[in-house]
Amino acid sequence: MLQVVTIASETEFAALEMEWNAAARHTAPASVFLTHEWFTAAWAWRRLDSLLNLLVARHGTELVGIL
């Protein structure tokens, strides 16, 4: 069953790093713009005037998508 949860805290966002980067390595073509580090840098730039709001999809315990 697919489960989608909202990530709205920096702690939850940081905890996704390993899974996020594992998923990013399986995309074609590979891109630095899909890495957790890139989104961390983008969040550091926008965090003062934006809200963190990610949707994370899992099939069981496996991360299958991030929006």
All heavy atoms as TSV, in Angstrom:
chain	resi	resn	atom	element	x	y	z
A	1	MET	N	N	0.840	-1.183	0.000
A	1	MET	CA	C	0.000	0.000	0.000
A	1	MET	C	C	0.885	1.246	0.000
A	1	MET	O	O	1.881	1.312	0.701
A	1	MET	CB	C	-0.902	-0.024	1.230
A	1	MET	CG	C	-1.750	1.191	1.366
A	1	MET	SD	S	-2.916	1.003	2.708
A	1	MET	CE	C	-4.332	1.664	1.925
A	2	LEU	N	N	0.496	2.229	-0.782
A	2	LEU	CA	C	1.240	3.486	-0.859
A	2	LEU	C	C	0.779	4.411	0.265
A	2	LEU	O	O	-0.416	4.596	0.480
A	2	LEU	CB	C	1.002	4.150	-2.212
A	2	LEU	CG	C	1.847	5.374	-2.519
A	2	LEU	CD1	C	3.309	4.988	-2.653
A	2	LEU	CD2	C	1.368	6.036	-3.785
A	3	GLN	N	N	1.752	4.985	0.949
A	3	GLN	CA	C	1.463	5.943	2.019
A	3	GLN	C	C	2.200	7.234	1.688
A	3	GLN	O	O	3.375	7.218	1.325
A	3	GLN	CB	C	1.943	5.409	3.365
A	3	GLN	CG	C	1.711	6.370	4.505
A	3	GLN	CD	C	2.317	5.879	5.807
A	3	GLN	OE1	O	3.144	4.987	5.838
A	3	GLN	NE2	N	1.903	6.493	6.888
A	4	VAL	N	N	1.507	8.373	1.812
A	4	VAL	CA	C	2.113	9.681	1.567
A	4	VAL	C	C	2.031	10.480	2.856
A	4	VAL	O	O	0.966	10.593	3.459
A	4	VAL	CB	C	1.393	10.427	0.421
A	4	VAL	CG1	C	2.003	11.805	0.215
A	4	VAL	CG2	C	1.443	9.618	-0.861
A	5	VAL	N	N	3.184	11.012	3.278
A	5	VAL	CA	C	3.231	11.834	4.488
A	5	VAL	C	C	3.817	13.193	4.142
A	5	VAL	O	O	4.575	13.341	3.186
A	5	VAL	CB	C	4.055	11.177	5.626
A	5	VAL	CG1	C	3.433	9.865	6.053
A	5	VAL	CG2	C	5.488	10.971	5.202
A	6	THR	N	N	3.460	14.180	4.930
A	6	THR	CA	C	3.990	15.533	4.762
A	6	THR	C	C	5.166	15.727	5.705
A	6	THR	O	O	5.100	15.390	6.881
A	6	THR	CB	C	2.904	16.579	5.083
A	6	THR	OG1	O	1.811	16.378	4.197
A	6	THR	CG2	C	3.435	17.987	4.918
A	7	ILE	N	N	6.245	16.270	5.174
A	7	ILE	CA	C	7.428	16.622	5.955
A	7	ILE	C	C	7.456	18.138	6.039
A	7	ILE	O	O	7.504	18.828	5.017
A	7	ILE	CB	C	8.726	16.104	5.284
A	7	ILE	CG1	C	8.682	14.592	5.100
A	7	ILE	CG2	C	9.953	16.569	6.045
A	7	ILE	CD1	C	8.646	13.793	6.370
A	8	ALA	N	N	7.415	18.664	7.279
A	8	ALA	CA	C	7.364	20.115	7.451
A	8	ALA	C	C	8.405	20.634	8.433
A	8	ALA	O	O	8.487	21.840	8.653
A	8	ALA	CB	C	5.967	20.529	7.910
A	9	SER	N	N	9.218	19.748	8.999
A	9	SER	CA	C	10.244	20.211	9.934
A	9	SER	C	C	11.636	19.945	9.366
A	9	SER	O	O	11.840	19.002	8.591
A	9	SER	CB	C	10.106	19.519	11.298
A	9	SER	OG	O	10.623	18.212	11.252
A	10	GLU	N	N	12.574	20.774	9.760
A	10	GLU	CA	C	13.947	20.604	9.296
A	10	GLU	C	C	14.543	19.297	9.795
A	10	GLU	O	O	15.352	18.681	9.099
A	10	GLU	CB	C	14.797	21.796	9.726
A	10	GLU	CG	C	14.411	23.061	8.992
A	10	GLU	CD	C	15.331	24.231	9.264
A	10	GLU	OE1	O	16.500	24.025	9.621
A	10	GLU	OE2	O	14.860	25.365	9.115
A	11	THR	N	N	14.138	18.845	10.975
A	11	THR	CA	C	14.636	17.578	11.518
A	11	THR	C	C	14.185	16.410	10.645
A	11	THR	O	O	14.983	15.529	10.306
A	11	THR	CB	C	14.138	17.382	12.968
A	11	THR	OG1	O	14.584	18.487	13.743
A	11	THR	CG2	C	14.652	16.099	13.566
A	12	GLU	N	N	12.916	16.416	10.263
A	12	GLU	CA	C	12.397	15.360	9.385
A	12	GLU	C	C	13.068	15.417	8.013
A	12	GLU	O	O	13.390	14.377	7.431
A	12	GLU	CB	C	10.892	15.506	9.213
A	12	GLU	CG	C	10.079	15.253	10.455
A	12	GLU	CD	C	8.619	15.609	10.248
A	12	GLU	OE1	O	8.328	16.757	9.848
A	12	GLU	OE2	O	7.788	14.722	10.488
A	13	PHE	N	N	13.257	16.615	7.504
A	13	PHE	CA	C	13.928	16.800	6.218
A	13	PHE	C	C	15.350	16.250	6.271
A	13	PHE	O	O	15.771	15.496	5.397
A	13	PHE	CB	C	13.918	18.287	5.853
A	13	PHE	CG	C	14.721	18.649	4.644
A	13	PHE	CD1	C	14.519	18.045	3.424
A	13	PHE	CD2	C	15.687	19.640	4.728
A	13	PHE	CE1	C	15.262	18.408	2.303
A	13	PHE	CE2	C	16.426	20.017	3.621
A	13	PHE	CZ	C	16.214	19.400	2.409
A	14	ALA	N	N	16.098	16.584	7.295
A	14	ALA	CA	C	17.483	16.112	7.441
A	14	ALA	C	C	17.543	14.593	7.545
A	14	ALA	O	O	18.465	13.964	7.009
A	14	ALA	CB	C	18.137	16.763	8.653
A	15	ALA	N	N	16.562	13.993	8.202
A	15	ALA	CA	C	16.552	12.540	8.393
A	15	ALA	C	C	16.374	11.774	7.084
A	15	ALA	O	O	16.684	10.582	7.014
A	15	ALA	CB	C	15.454	12.160	9.374
A	16	LEU	N	N	15.921	12.430	6.051
A	16	LEU	CA	C	15.713	11.779	4.755
A	16	LEU	C	C	16.980	11.658	3.912
A	16	LEU	O	O	16.957	11.016	2.866
A	16	LEU	CB	C	14.677	12.561	3.939
A	16	LEU	CG	C	13.245	12.502	4.408
A	16	LEU	CD1	C	12.408	13.508	3.627
A	16	LEU	CD2	C	12.690	11.103	4.256
A	17	GLU	N	N	18.071	12.255	4.343
A	17	GLU	CA	C	19.256	12.384	3.492
A	17	GLU	C	C	19.715	11.074	2.849
A	17	GLU	O	O	19.902	11.010	1.627
A	17	GLU	CB	C	20.414	13.009	4.266
A	17	GLU	CG	C	21.648	13.218	3.388
A	17	GLU	CD	C	22.776	13.925	4.111
A	17	GLU	OE1	O	22.649	14.217	5.314
A	17	GLU	OE2	O	23.791	14.186	3.452
A	18	MET	N	N	19.917	10.038	3.620
A	18	MET	CA	C	20.450	8.786	3.053
A	18	MET	C	C	19.475	8.157	2.066
A	18	MET	O	O	19.869	7.768	0.955
A	18	MET	CB	C	20.813	7.815	4.168
A	18	MET	CG	C	22.036	8.260	4.951
A	18	MET	SD	S	22.484	7.129	6.279
A	18	MET	CE	C	22.902	5.672	5.350
A	19	GLU	N	N	18.201	8.082	2.440
A	19	GLU	CA	C	17.200	7.508	1.541
A	19	GLU	C	C	17.016	8.360	0.292
A	19	GLU	O	O	16.868	7.845	-0.816
A	19	GLU	CB	C	15.841	7.412	2.233
A	19	GLU	CG	C	15.705	6.355	3.270
A	19	GLU	CD	C	14.308	6.361	3.848
A	19	GLU	OE1	O	13.955	7.356	4.520
A	19	GLU	OE2	O	13.562	5.399	3.590
A	20	TRP	N	N	17.006	9.675	0.484
A	20	TRP	CA	C	16.834	10.619	-0.622
A	20	TRP	C	C	17.955	10.418	-1.647
A	20	TRP	O	O	17.696	10.293	-2.843
A	20	TRP	CB	C	16.866	12.023	-0.057
A	20	TRP	CG	C	16.608	13.154	-1.009
A	20	TRP	CD1	C	17.212	13.386	-2.211
A	20	TRP	CD2	C	15.693	14.221	-0.800
A	20	TRP	NE1	N	16.738	14.546	-2.763
A	20	TRP	CE2	C	15.801	15.075	-1.914
A	20	TRP	CE3	C	14.821	14.551	0.218
A	20	TRP	CZ2	C	15.061	16.230	-2.039
A	20	TRP	CZ3	C	14.078	15.710	0.090
A	20	TRP	CH2	C	14.185	16.524	-1.028
A	21	ASN	N	N	19.198	10.399	-1.169
A	21	ASN	CA	C	20.329	10.254	-2.090
A	21	ASN	C	C	20.364	8.881	-2.747
A	21	ASN	O	O	20.768	8.759	-3.903
A	21	ASN	CB	C	21.639	10.571	-1.377
A	21	ASN	CG	C	21.815	12.059	-1.185
A	21	ASN	OD1	O	21.236	12.872	-1.898
A	21	ASN	ND2	N	22.590	12.440	-0.190
A	22	ALA	N	N	19.928	7.839	-2.039
A	22	ALA	CA	C	19.833	6.511	-2.649
A	22	ALA	C	C	18.829	6.540	-3.796
A	22	ALA	O	O	19.090	5.991	-4.876
A	22	ALA	CB	C	19.440	5.475	-1.603
A	23	ALA	N	N	17.697	7.182	-3.590
A	23	ALA	CA	C	16.701	7.305	-4.657
A	23	ALA	C	C	17.247	8.137	-5.816
A	23	ALA	O	O	17.054	7.789	-6.984
A	23	ALA	CB	C	15.417	7.922	-4.107
A	24	ALA	N	N	17.948	9.210	-5.505
A	24	ALA	CA	C	18.508	10.082	-6.552
A	24	ALA	C	C	19.531	9.342	-7.409
A	24	ALA	O	O	19.633	9.608	-8.613
A	24	ALA	CB	C	19.140	11.318	-5.927
A	25	ARG	N	N	20.258	8.414	-6.823
A	25	ARG	CA	C	21.251	7.644	-7.596
A	25	ARG	C	C	20.604	6.718	-8.615
A	25	ARG	O	O	21.257	6.279	-9.551
A	25	ARG	CB	C	22.138	6.828	-6.654
A	25	ARG	CG	C	23.194	7.648	-5.943
A	25	ARG	CD	C	24.215	6.765	-5.237
A	25	ARG	NE	N	23.642	6.012	-4.131
A	25	ARG	CZ	C	23.487	6.475	-2.885
A	25	ARG	NH1	N	23.861	7.700	-2.593
A	25	ARG	NH2	N	22.971	5.716	-1.948
A	26	HIS	N	N	19.328	6.424	-8.446
A	26	HIS	CA	C	18.636	5.512	-9.351
A	26	HIS	C	C	17.853	6.233	-10.449
A	26	HIS	O	O	17.048	5.619	-11.139
A	26	HIS	CB	C	17.702	4.595	-8.555
A	26	HIS	CG	C	18.437	3.603	-7.730
A	26	HIS	ND1	N	18.773	3.831	-6.417
A	26	HIS	CD2	C	18.930	2.392	-8.041
A	26	HIS	CE1	C	19.433	2.796	-5.959
A	26	HIS	NE2	N	19.552	1.913	-6.913
A	27	THR	N	N	18.074	7.522	-10.609
A	27	THR	CA	C	17.379	8.264	-11.658
A	27	THR	C	C	18.253	8.343	-12.903
A	27	THR	O	O	19.476	8.255	-12.835
A	27	THR	CB	C	17.028	9.693	-11.194
A	27	THR	OG1	O	18.233	10.397	-10.908
A	27	THR	CG2	C	16.131	9.672	-9.975
A	28	ALA	N	N	17.608	8.516	-14.026
A	28	ALA	CA	C	18.340	8.676	-15.272
A	28	ALA	C	C	17.768	9.892	-15.990
A	28	ALA	O	O	16.555	9.974	-16.159
A	28	ALA	CB	C	18.202	7.433	-16.132
A	29	PRO	N	N	18.573	10.805	-16.387
A	29	PRO	CA	C	20.008	10.879	-16.128
A	29	PRO	C	C	20.282	11.363	-14.699
A	29	PRO	O	O	19.449	12.030	-14.078
A	29	PRO	CB	C	20.503	11.916	-17.138
A	29	PRO	CG	C	19.319	12.817	-17.349
A	29	PRO	CD	C	18.098	11.938	-17.196
A	30	ALA	N	N	21.445	11.030	-14.206
A	30	ALA	CA	C	21.863	11.478	-12.877
A	30	ALA	C	C	22.012	12.998	-12.882
A	30	ALA	O	O	22.398	13.590	-13.888
A	30	ALA	CB	C	23.182	10.830	-12.493
A	31	SER	N	N	21.664	13.615	-11.765
A	31	SER	CA	C	21.755	15.072	-11.696
A	31	SER	C	C	22.031	15.517	-10.269
A	31	SER	O	O	21.398	15.029	-9.328
A	31	SER	CB	C	20.449	15.709	-12.173
A	31	SER	OG	O	20.472	17.108	-11.950
A	32	VAL	N	N	22.937	16.455	-10.115
A	32	VAL	CA	C	23.224	17.037	-8.809
A	32	VAL	C	C	21.982	17.735	-8.251
A	32	VAL	O	O	21.812	17.830	-7.040
A	32	VAL	CB	C	24.424	18.000	-8.878
A	32	VAL	CG1	C	24.091	19.243	-9.692
A	32	VAL	CG2	C	24.886	18.389	-7.493
A	33	PHE	N	N	21.091	18.157	-9.126
A	33	PHE	CA	C	19.900	18.883	-8.711
A	33	PHE	C	C	18.838	17.992	-8.057
A	33	PHE	O	O	17.822	18.493	-7.595
A	33	PHE	CB	C	19.306	19.649	-9.883
A	33	PHE	CG	C	20.267	20.648	-10.460
A	33	PHE	CD1	C	20.814	20.451	-11.712
A	33	PHE	CD2	C	20.652	21.759	-9.731
A	33	PHE	CE1	C	21.712	21.364	-12.237
A	33	PHE	CE2	C	21.550	22.681	-10.245
A	33	PHE	CZ	C	22.090	22.477	-11.498
A	34	LEU	N	N	19.088	16.693	-8.011
A	34	LEU	CA	C	18.177	15.773	-7.335
A	34	LEU	C	C	18.700	15.325	-5.979
A	34	LEU	O	O	18.010	14.606	-5.264
A	34	LEU	CB	C	17.928	14.544	-8.218
A	34	LEU	CG	C	17.254	14.824	-9.557
A	34	LEU	CD1	C	17.136	13.530	-10.368
A	34	LEU	CD2	C	15.889	15.455	-9.357
A	35	THR	N	N	19.880	15.759	-5.601
A	35	THR	CA	C	20.468	15.306	-4.336
A	35	THR	C	C	19.900	16.066	-3.143
A	35	THR	O	O	19.445	17.203	-3.254
A	35	THR	CB	C	22.000	15.491	-4.335
A	35	THR	OG1	O	22.288	16.887	-4.397
A	35	THR	CG2	C	22.665	14.749	-5.476
A	36	HIS	N	N	19.963	15.408	-2.010
A	36	HIS	CA	C	19.517	16.032	-0.764
A	36	HIS	C	C	20.366	17.269	-0.476
A	36	HIS	O	O	19.850	18.282	0.003
A	36	HIS	CB	C	19.625	15.022	0.378
A	36	HIS	CG	C	19.003	15.491	1.651
A	36	HIS	ND1	N	19.701	16.222	2.581
A	36	HIS	CD2	C	17.748	15.344	2.143
A	36	HIS	CE1	C	18.906	16.490	3.604
A	36	HIS	NE2	N	17.715	15.974	3.359
A	37	GLU	N	N	21.645	17.213	-0.785
A	37	GLU	CA	C	22.534	18.351	-0.529
A	37	GLU	C	C	22.102	19.586	-1.310
A	37	GLU	O	O	22.158	20.708	-0.792
A	37	GLU	CB	C	23.991	17.994	-0.870
A	37	GLU	CG	C	24.607	16.989	0.067
A	37	GLU	CD	C	24.215	15.535	-0.192
A	37	GLU	OE1	O	23.536	15.240	-1.196
A	37	GLU	OE2	O	24.580	14.679	0.628
A	38	TRP	N	N	21.663	19.394	-2.561
A	38	TRP	CA	C	21.211	20.532	-3.348
A	38	TRP	C	C	19.964	21.141	-2.721
A	38	TRP	O	O	19.844	22.362	-2.584
A	38	TRP	CB	C	20.934	20.134	-4.801
A	38	TRP	CG	C	20.684	21.338	-5.647
A	38	TRP	CD1	C	21.617	22.094	-6.285
A	38	TRP	CD2	C	19.422	21.960	-5.890
A	38	TRP	NE1	N	21.006	23.150	-6.924
A	38	TRP	CE2	C	19.655	23.086	-6.701
A	38	TRP	CE3	C	18.125	21.679	-5.520
A	38	TRP	CZ2	C	18.641	23.923	-7.143
A	38	TRP	CZ3	C	17.098	22.518	-5.954
A	38	TRP	CH2	C	17.365	23.621	-6.758
A	39	PHE	N	N	19.015	20.298	-2.318
A	39	PHE	CA	C	17.796	20.808	-1.700
A	39	PHE	C	C	18.070	21.414	-0.327
A	39	PHE	O	O	17.398	22.364	0.077
A	39	PHE	CB	C	16.728	19.713	-1.628
A	39	PHE	CG	C	16.043	19.516	-2.952
A	39	PHE	CD1	C	16.525	18.603	-3.867
A	39	PHE	CD2	C	14.932	20.272	-3.292
A	39	PHE	CE1	C	15.913	18.428	-5.096
A	39	PHE	CE2	C	14.306	20.109	-4.521
A	39	PHE	CZ	C	14.803	19.179	-5.430
A	40	THR	N	N	19.071	20.900	0.385
A	40	THR	CA	C	19.467	21.505	1.660
A	40	THR	C	C	19.987	22.923	1.422
A	40	THR	O	O	19.646	23.856	2.155
A	40	THR	CB	C	20.532	20.648	2.367
A	40	THR	OG1	O	19.974	19.361	2.642
A	40	THR	CG2	C	20.992	21.282	3.660
A	41	ALA	N	N	20.814	23.084	0.391
A	41	ALA	CA	C	21.326	24.414	0.055
A	41	ALA	C	C	20.194	25.345	-0.380
A	41	ALA	O	O	20.150	26.516	0.024
A	41	ALA	CB	C	22.384	24.312	-1.044
A	42	ALA	N	N	19.269	24.829	-1.177
A	42	ALA	CA	C	18.136	25.642	-1.618
A	42	ALA	C	C	17.275	26.049	-0.421
A	42	ALA	O	O	16.817	27.192	-0.329
A	42	ALA	CB	C	17.299	24.873	-2.637
A	43	TRP	N	N	17.072	25.136	0.515
A	43	TRP	CA	C	16.285	25.451	1.703
A	43	TRP	C	C	16.997	26.495	2.557
A	43	TRP	O	O	16.362	27.403	3.089
A	43	TRP	CB	C	15.976	24.196	2.504
A	43	TRP	CG	C	15.254	24.497	3.767
A	43	TRP	CD1	C	15.686	24.257	5.028
A	43	TRP	CD2	C	13.987	25.145	3.891
A	43	TRP	NE1	N	14.761	24.707	5.940
A	43	TRP	CE2	C	13.704	25.261	5.272
A	43	TRP	CE3	C	13.068	25.641	2.991
A	43	TRP	CZ2	C	12.536	25.854	5.750
A	43	TRP	CZ3	C	11.904	26.230	3.463
A	43	TRP	CH2	C	11.653	26.330	4.824
A	44	ALA	N	N	18.313	26.401	2.690
A	44	ALA	CA	C	19.069	27.394	3.464
A	44	ALA	C	C	18.876	28.790	2.866
A	44	ALA	O	O	18.799	29.781	3.597
A	44	ALA	CB	C	20.548	27.021	3.502
A	45	TRP	N	N	18.770	28.871	1.564
A	45	TRP	CA	C	18.588	30.149	0.870
A	45	TRP	C	C	17.166	30.689	1.070
A	45	TRP	O	O	16.973	31.897	1.204
A	45	TRP	CB	C	18.890	29.938	-0.610
A	45	TRP	CG	C	18.609	31.100	-1.492
A	45	TRP	CD1	C	19.130	32.357	-1.390
A	45	TRP	CD2	C	17.736	31.113	-2.614
A	45	TRP	NE1	N	18.632	33.154	-2.405
A	45	TRP	CE2	C	17.776	32.404	-3.171
A	45	TRP	CE3	C	16.944	30.149	-3.227
A	45	TRP	CZ2	C	17.030	32.756	-4.293
A	45	TRP	CZ3	C	16.219	30.502	-4.343
A	45	TRP	CH2	C	16.273	31.793	-4.858
A	46	ARG	N	N	16.153	29.789	1.120
A	46	ARG	CA	C	14.759	30.235	1.142
A	46	ARG	C	C	14.082	30.140	2.505
A	46	ARG	O	O	12.949	30.562	2.668
A	46	ARG	CB	C	13.939	29.403	0.150
A	46	ARG	CG	C	14.296	29.621	-1.299
A	46	ARG	CD	C	14.163	31.070	-1.733
A	46	ARG	NE	N	12.886	31.661	-1.393
A	46	ARG	CZ	C	11.910	31.911	-2.236
A	46	ARG	NH1	N	12.052	31.641	-3.504
A	46	ARG	NH2	N	10.786	32.453	-1.812
A	47	ARG	N	N	14.736	29.599	3.501
A	47	ARG	CA	C	14.072	29.274	4.762
A	47	ARG	C	C	13.525	30.479	5.516
A	47	ARG	O	O	12.610	30.336	6.313
A	47	ARG	CB	C	14.991	28.448	5.666
A	47	ARG	CG	C	16.208	29.194	6.153
A	47	ARG	CD	C	17.197	28.277	6.852
A	47	ARG	NE	N	16.643	27.613	8.005
A	47	ARG	CZ	C	16.749	28.046	9.244
A	47	ARG	NH1	N	17.410	29.150	9.496
A	47	ARG	NH2	N	16.204	27.394	10.230
A	48	LEU	N	N	14.042	31.666	5.290
A	48	LEU	CA	C	13.564	32.835	6.017
A	48	LEU	C	C	12.247	33.393	5.480
A	48	LEU	O	O	11.538	34.111	6.186
A	48	LEU	CB	C	14.631	33.927	6.023
A	48	LEU	CG	C	15.934	33.556	6.738
A	48	LEU	CD1	C	16.937	34.686	6.638
A	48	LEU	CD2	C	15.683	33.157	8.179
A	49	ASP	N	N	11.923	33.051	4.226
A	49	ASP	CA	C	10.684	33.580	3.656
A	49	ASP	C	C	9.784	32.498	3.052
A	49	ASP	O	O	8.911	32.795	2.252
A	49	ASP	CB	C	10.999	34.653	2.607
A	49	ASP	CG	C	11.753	34.126	1.411
A	49	ASP	OD1	O	12.128	32.933	1.415
A	49	ASP	OD2	O	11.971	34.890	0.469
A	50	SER	N	N	10.011	31.235	3.442
A	50	SER	CA	C	9.227	30.133	2.892
A	50	SER	C	C	8.901	29.117	3.972
A	50	SER	O	O	9.488	29.135	5.054
A	50	SER	CB	C	10.027	29.434	1.784
A	50	SER	OG	O	10.353	30.330	0.756
A	51	LEU	N	N	7.977	28.227	3.641
A	51	LEU	CA	C	7.641	27.118	4.528
A	51	LEU	C	C	8.119	25.817	3.907
A	51	LEU	O	O	7.982	25.614	2.694
A	51	LEU	CB	C	6.127	27.036	4.743
A	51	LEU	CG	C	5.470	28.233	5.423
A	51	LEU	CD1	C	3.954	28.066	5.421
A	51	LEU	CD2	C	5.994	28.381	6.835
A	52	LEU	N	N	8.676	24.952	4.725
A	52	LEU	CA	C	9.099	23.634	4.272
A	52	LEU	C	C	7.859	22.758	4.157
A	52	LEU	O	O	7.072	22.646	5.107
A	52	LEU	CB	C	10.086	23.037	5.278
A	52	LEU	CG	C	10.720	21.705	4.908
A	52	LEU	CD1	C	11.551	21.842	3.640
A	52	LEU	CD2	C	11.598	21.221	6.053
A	53	ASN	N	N	7.661	22.167	2.997
A	53	ASN	CA	C	6.481	21.334	2.774
A	53	ASN	C	C	6.807	20.300	1.702
A	53	ASN	O	O	6.744	20.591	0.510
A	53	ASN	CB	C	5.296	22.191	2.359
A	53	ASN	CG	C	4.004	21.415	2.322
A	53	ASN	OD1	O	3.873	20.390	2.986
A	53	ASN	ND2	N	3.058	21.903	1.549
A	54	LEU	N	N	7.168	19.098	2.128
A	54	LEU	CA	C	7.493	18.011	1.208
A	54	LEU	C	C	6.461	16.908	1.356
A	54	LEU	O	O	5.978	16.647	2.457
A	54	LEU	CB	C	8.863	17.411	1.542
A	54	LEU	CG	C	10.051	18.353	1.566
A	54	LEU	CD1	C	11.258	17.659	2.155
A	54	LEU	CD2	C	10.345	18.839	0.176
A	55	LEU	N	N	6.150	16.245	0.264
A	55	LEU	CA	C	5.330	15.040	0.310
A	55	LEU	C	C	6.256	13.867	0.035
A	55	LEU	O	O	6.978	13.862	-0.973
A	55	LEU	CB	C	4.221	15.098	-0.736
A	55	LEU	CG	C	3.219	16.229	-0.576
A	55	LEU	CD1	C	2.225	16.210	-1.729
A	55	LEU	CD2	C	2.501	16.130	0.758
A	56	VAL	N	N	6.249	12.891	0.926
A	56	VAL	CA	C	7.113	11.720	0.796
A	56	VAL	C	C	6.220	10.494	0.642
A	56	VAL	O	O	5.370	10.230	1.498
A	56	VAL	CB	C	8.045	11.573	2.014
A	56	VAL	CG1	C	8.848	10.290	1.937
A	56	VAL	CG2	C	8.972	12.772	2.107
A	57	ALA	N	N	6.413	9.761	-0.448
A	57	ALA	CA	C	5.628	8.557	-0.719
A	57	ALA	C	C	6.472	7.329	-0.398
A	57	ALA	O	O	7.645	7.250	-0.764
A	57	ALA	CB	C	5.197	8.531	-2.182
A	58	ARG	N	N	5.848	6.386	0.292
A	58	ARG	CA	C	6.491	5.117	0.640
A	58	ARG	C	C	5.572	3.967	0.252
A	58	ARG	O	O	4.363	4.057	0.392
A	58	ARG	CB	C	6.778	5.045	2.135
A	58	ARG	CG	C	7.799	6.040	2.603
A	58	ARG	CD	C	8.093	5.854	4.096
A	58	ARG	NE	N	9.046	6.825	4.560
A	58	ARG	CZ	C	10.365	6.744	4.396
A	58	ARG	NH1	N	10.876	5.686	3.804
A	58	ARG	NH2	N	11.159	7.679	4.838
A	59	HIS	N	N	6.193	2.922	-0.213
A	59	HIS	CA	C	5.499	1.657	-0.432
A	59	HIS	C	C	6.045	0.718	0.619
A	59	HIS	O	O	7.196	0.295	0.524
A	59	HIS	CB	C	5.745	1.121	-1.839
A	59	HIS	CG	C	4.941	-0.081	-2.146
A	59	HIS	ND1	N	5.449	-1.353	-2.051
A	59	HIS	CD2	C	3.639	-0.210	-2.518
A	59	HIS	CE1	C	4.512	-2.210	-2.363
A	59	HIS	NE2	N	3.409	-1.540	-2.660
A	60	GLY	N	N	5.273	0.483	1.655
A	60	GLY	CA	C	5.799	-0.213	2.829
A	60	GLY	C	C	6.803	0.712	3.499
A	60	GLY	O	O	6.484	1.846	3.814
A	61	THR	N	N	8.023	0.235	3.636
A	61	THR	CA	C	9.069	1.081	4.232
A	61	THR	C	C	9.970	1.726	3.182
A	61	THR	O	O	10.818	2.532	3.509
A	61	THR	CB	C	9.954	0.253	5.199
A	61	THR	OG1	O	10.564	-0.817	4.454
A	61	THR	CG2	C	9.137	-0.297	6.351
A	62	GLU	N	N	9.773	1.375	1.909
A	62	GLU	CA	C	10.632	1.882	0.835
A	62	GLU	C	C	10.181	3.249	0.341
A	62	GLU	O	O	9.018	3.435	-0.036
A	62	GLU	CB	C	10.639	0.895	-0.343
A	62	GLU	CG	C	11.492	1.347	-1.496
A	62	GLU	CD	C	11.400	0.409	-2.686
A	62	GLU	OE1	O	10.605	-0.542	-2.661
A	62	GLU	OE2	O	12.118	0.675	-3.670
A	63	LEU	N	N	11.102	4.202	0.323
A	63	LEU	CA	C	10.829	5.523	-0.233
A	63	LEU	C	C	10.722	5.390	-1.744
A	63	LEU	O	O	11.621	4.861	-2.389
A	63	LEU	CB	C	11.966	6.477	0.146
A	63	LEU	CG	C	11.760	7.911	-0.297
A	63	LEU	CD1	C	12.163	8.850	0.812
A	63	LEU	CD2	C	12.542	8.202	-1.539
A	64	VAL	N	N	9.599	5.841	-2.311
A	64	VAL	CA	C	9.392	5.715	-3.753
A	64	VAL	C	C	9.202	7.056	-4.446
A	64	VAL	O	O	9.206	7.114	-5.678
A	64	VAL	CB	C	8.215	4.770	-4.089
A	64	VAL	CG1	C	8.531	3.337	-3.653
A	64	VAL	CG2	C	6.923	5.246	-3.459
A	65	GLY	N	N	9.057	8.145	-3.667
A	65	GLY	CA	C	8.912	9.437	-4.315
A	65	GLY	C	C	8.938	10.577	-3.327
A	65	GLY	O	O	8.563	10.416	-2.166
A	66	ILE	N	N	9.412	11.724	-3.800
A	66	ILE	CA	C	9.453	12.941	-2.995
A	66	ILE	C	C	8.972	14.087	-3.886
A	66	ILE	O	O	9.434	14.234	-5.011
A	66	ILE	CB	C	10.884	13.257	-2.489
A	66	ILE	CG1	C	11.442	12.092	-1.679
A	66	ILE	CG2	C	10.889	14.543	-1.668
A	66	ILE	CD1	C	12.929	12.206	-1.402
A	67	LEU	N	N	8.073	14.867	-3.338
A	67	LEU	CA	C	7.588	16.038	-4.071
A	67	LEU	C	C	7.618	17.225	-3.125
A	67	LEU	O	O	7.187	17.143	-1.991
A	67	LEU	CB	C	6.159	15.811	-4.556
A	67	LEU	CG	C	5.443	16.982	-5.187
A	67	LEU	CD1	C	6.091	17.356	-6.509
A	67	LEU	CD2	C	3.989	16.668	-5.360
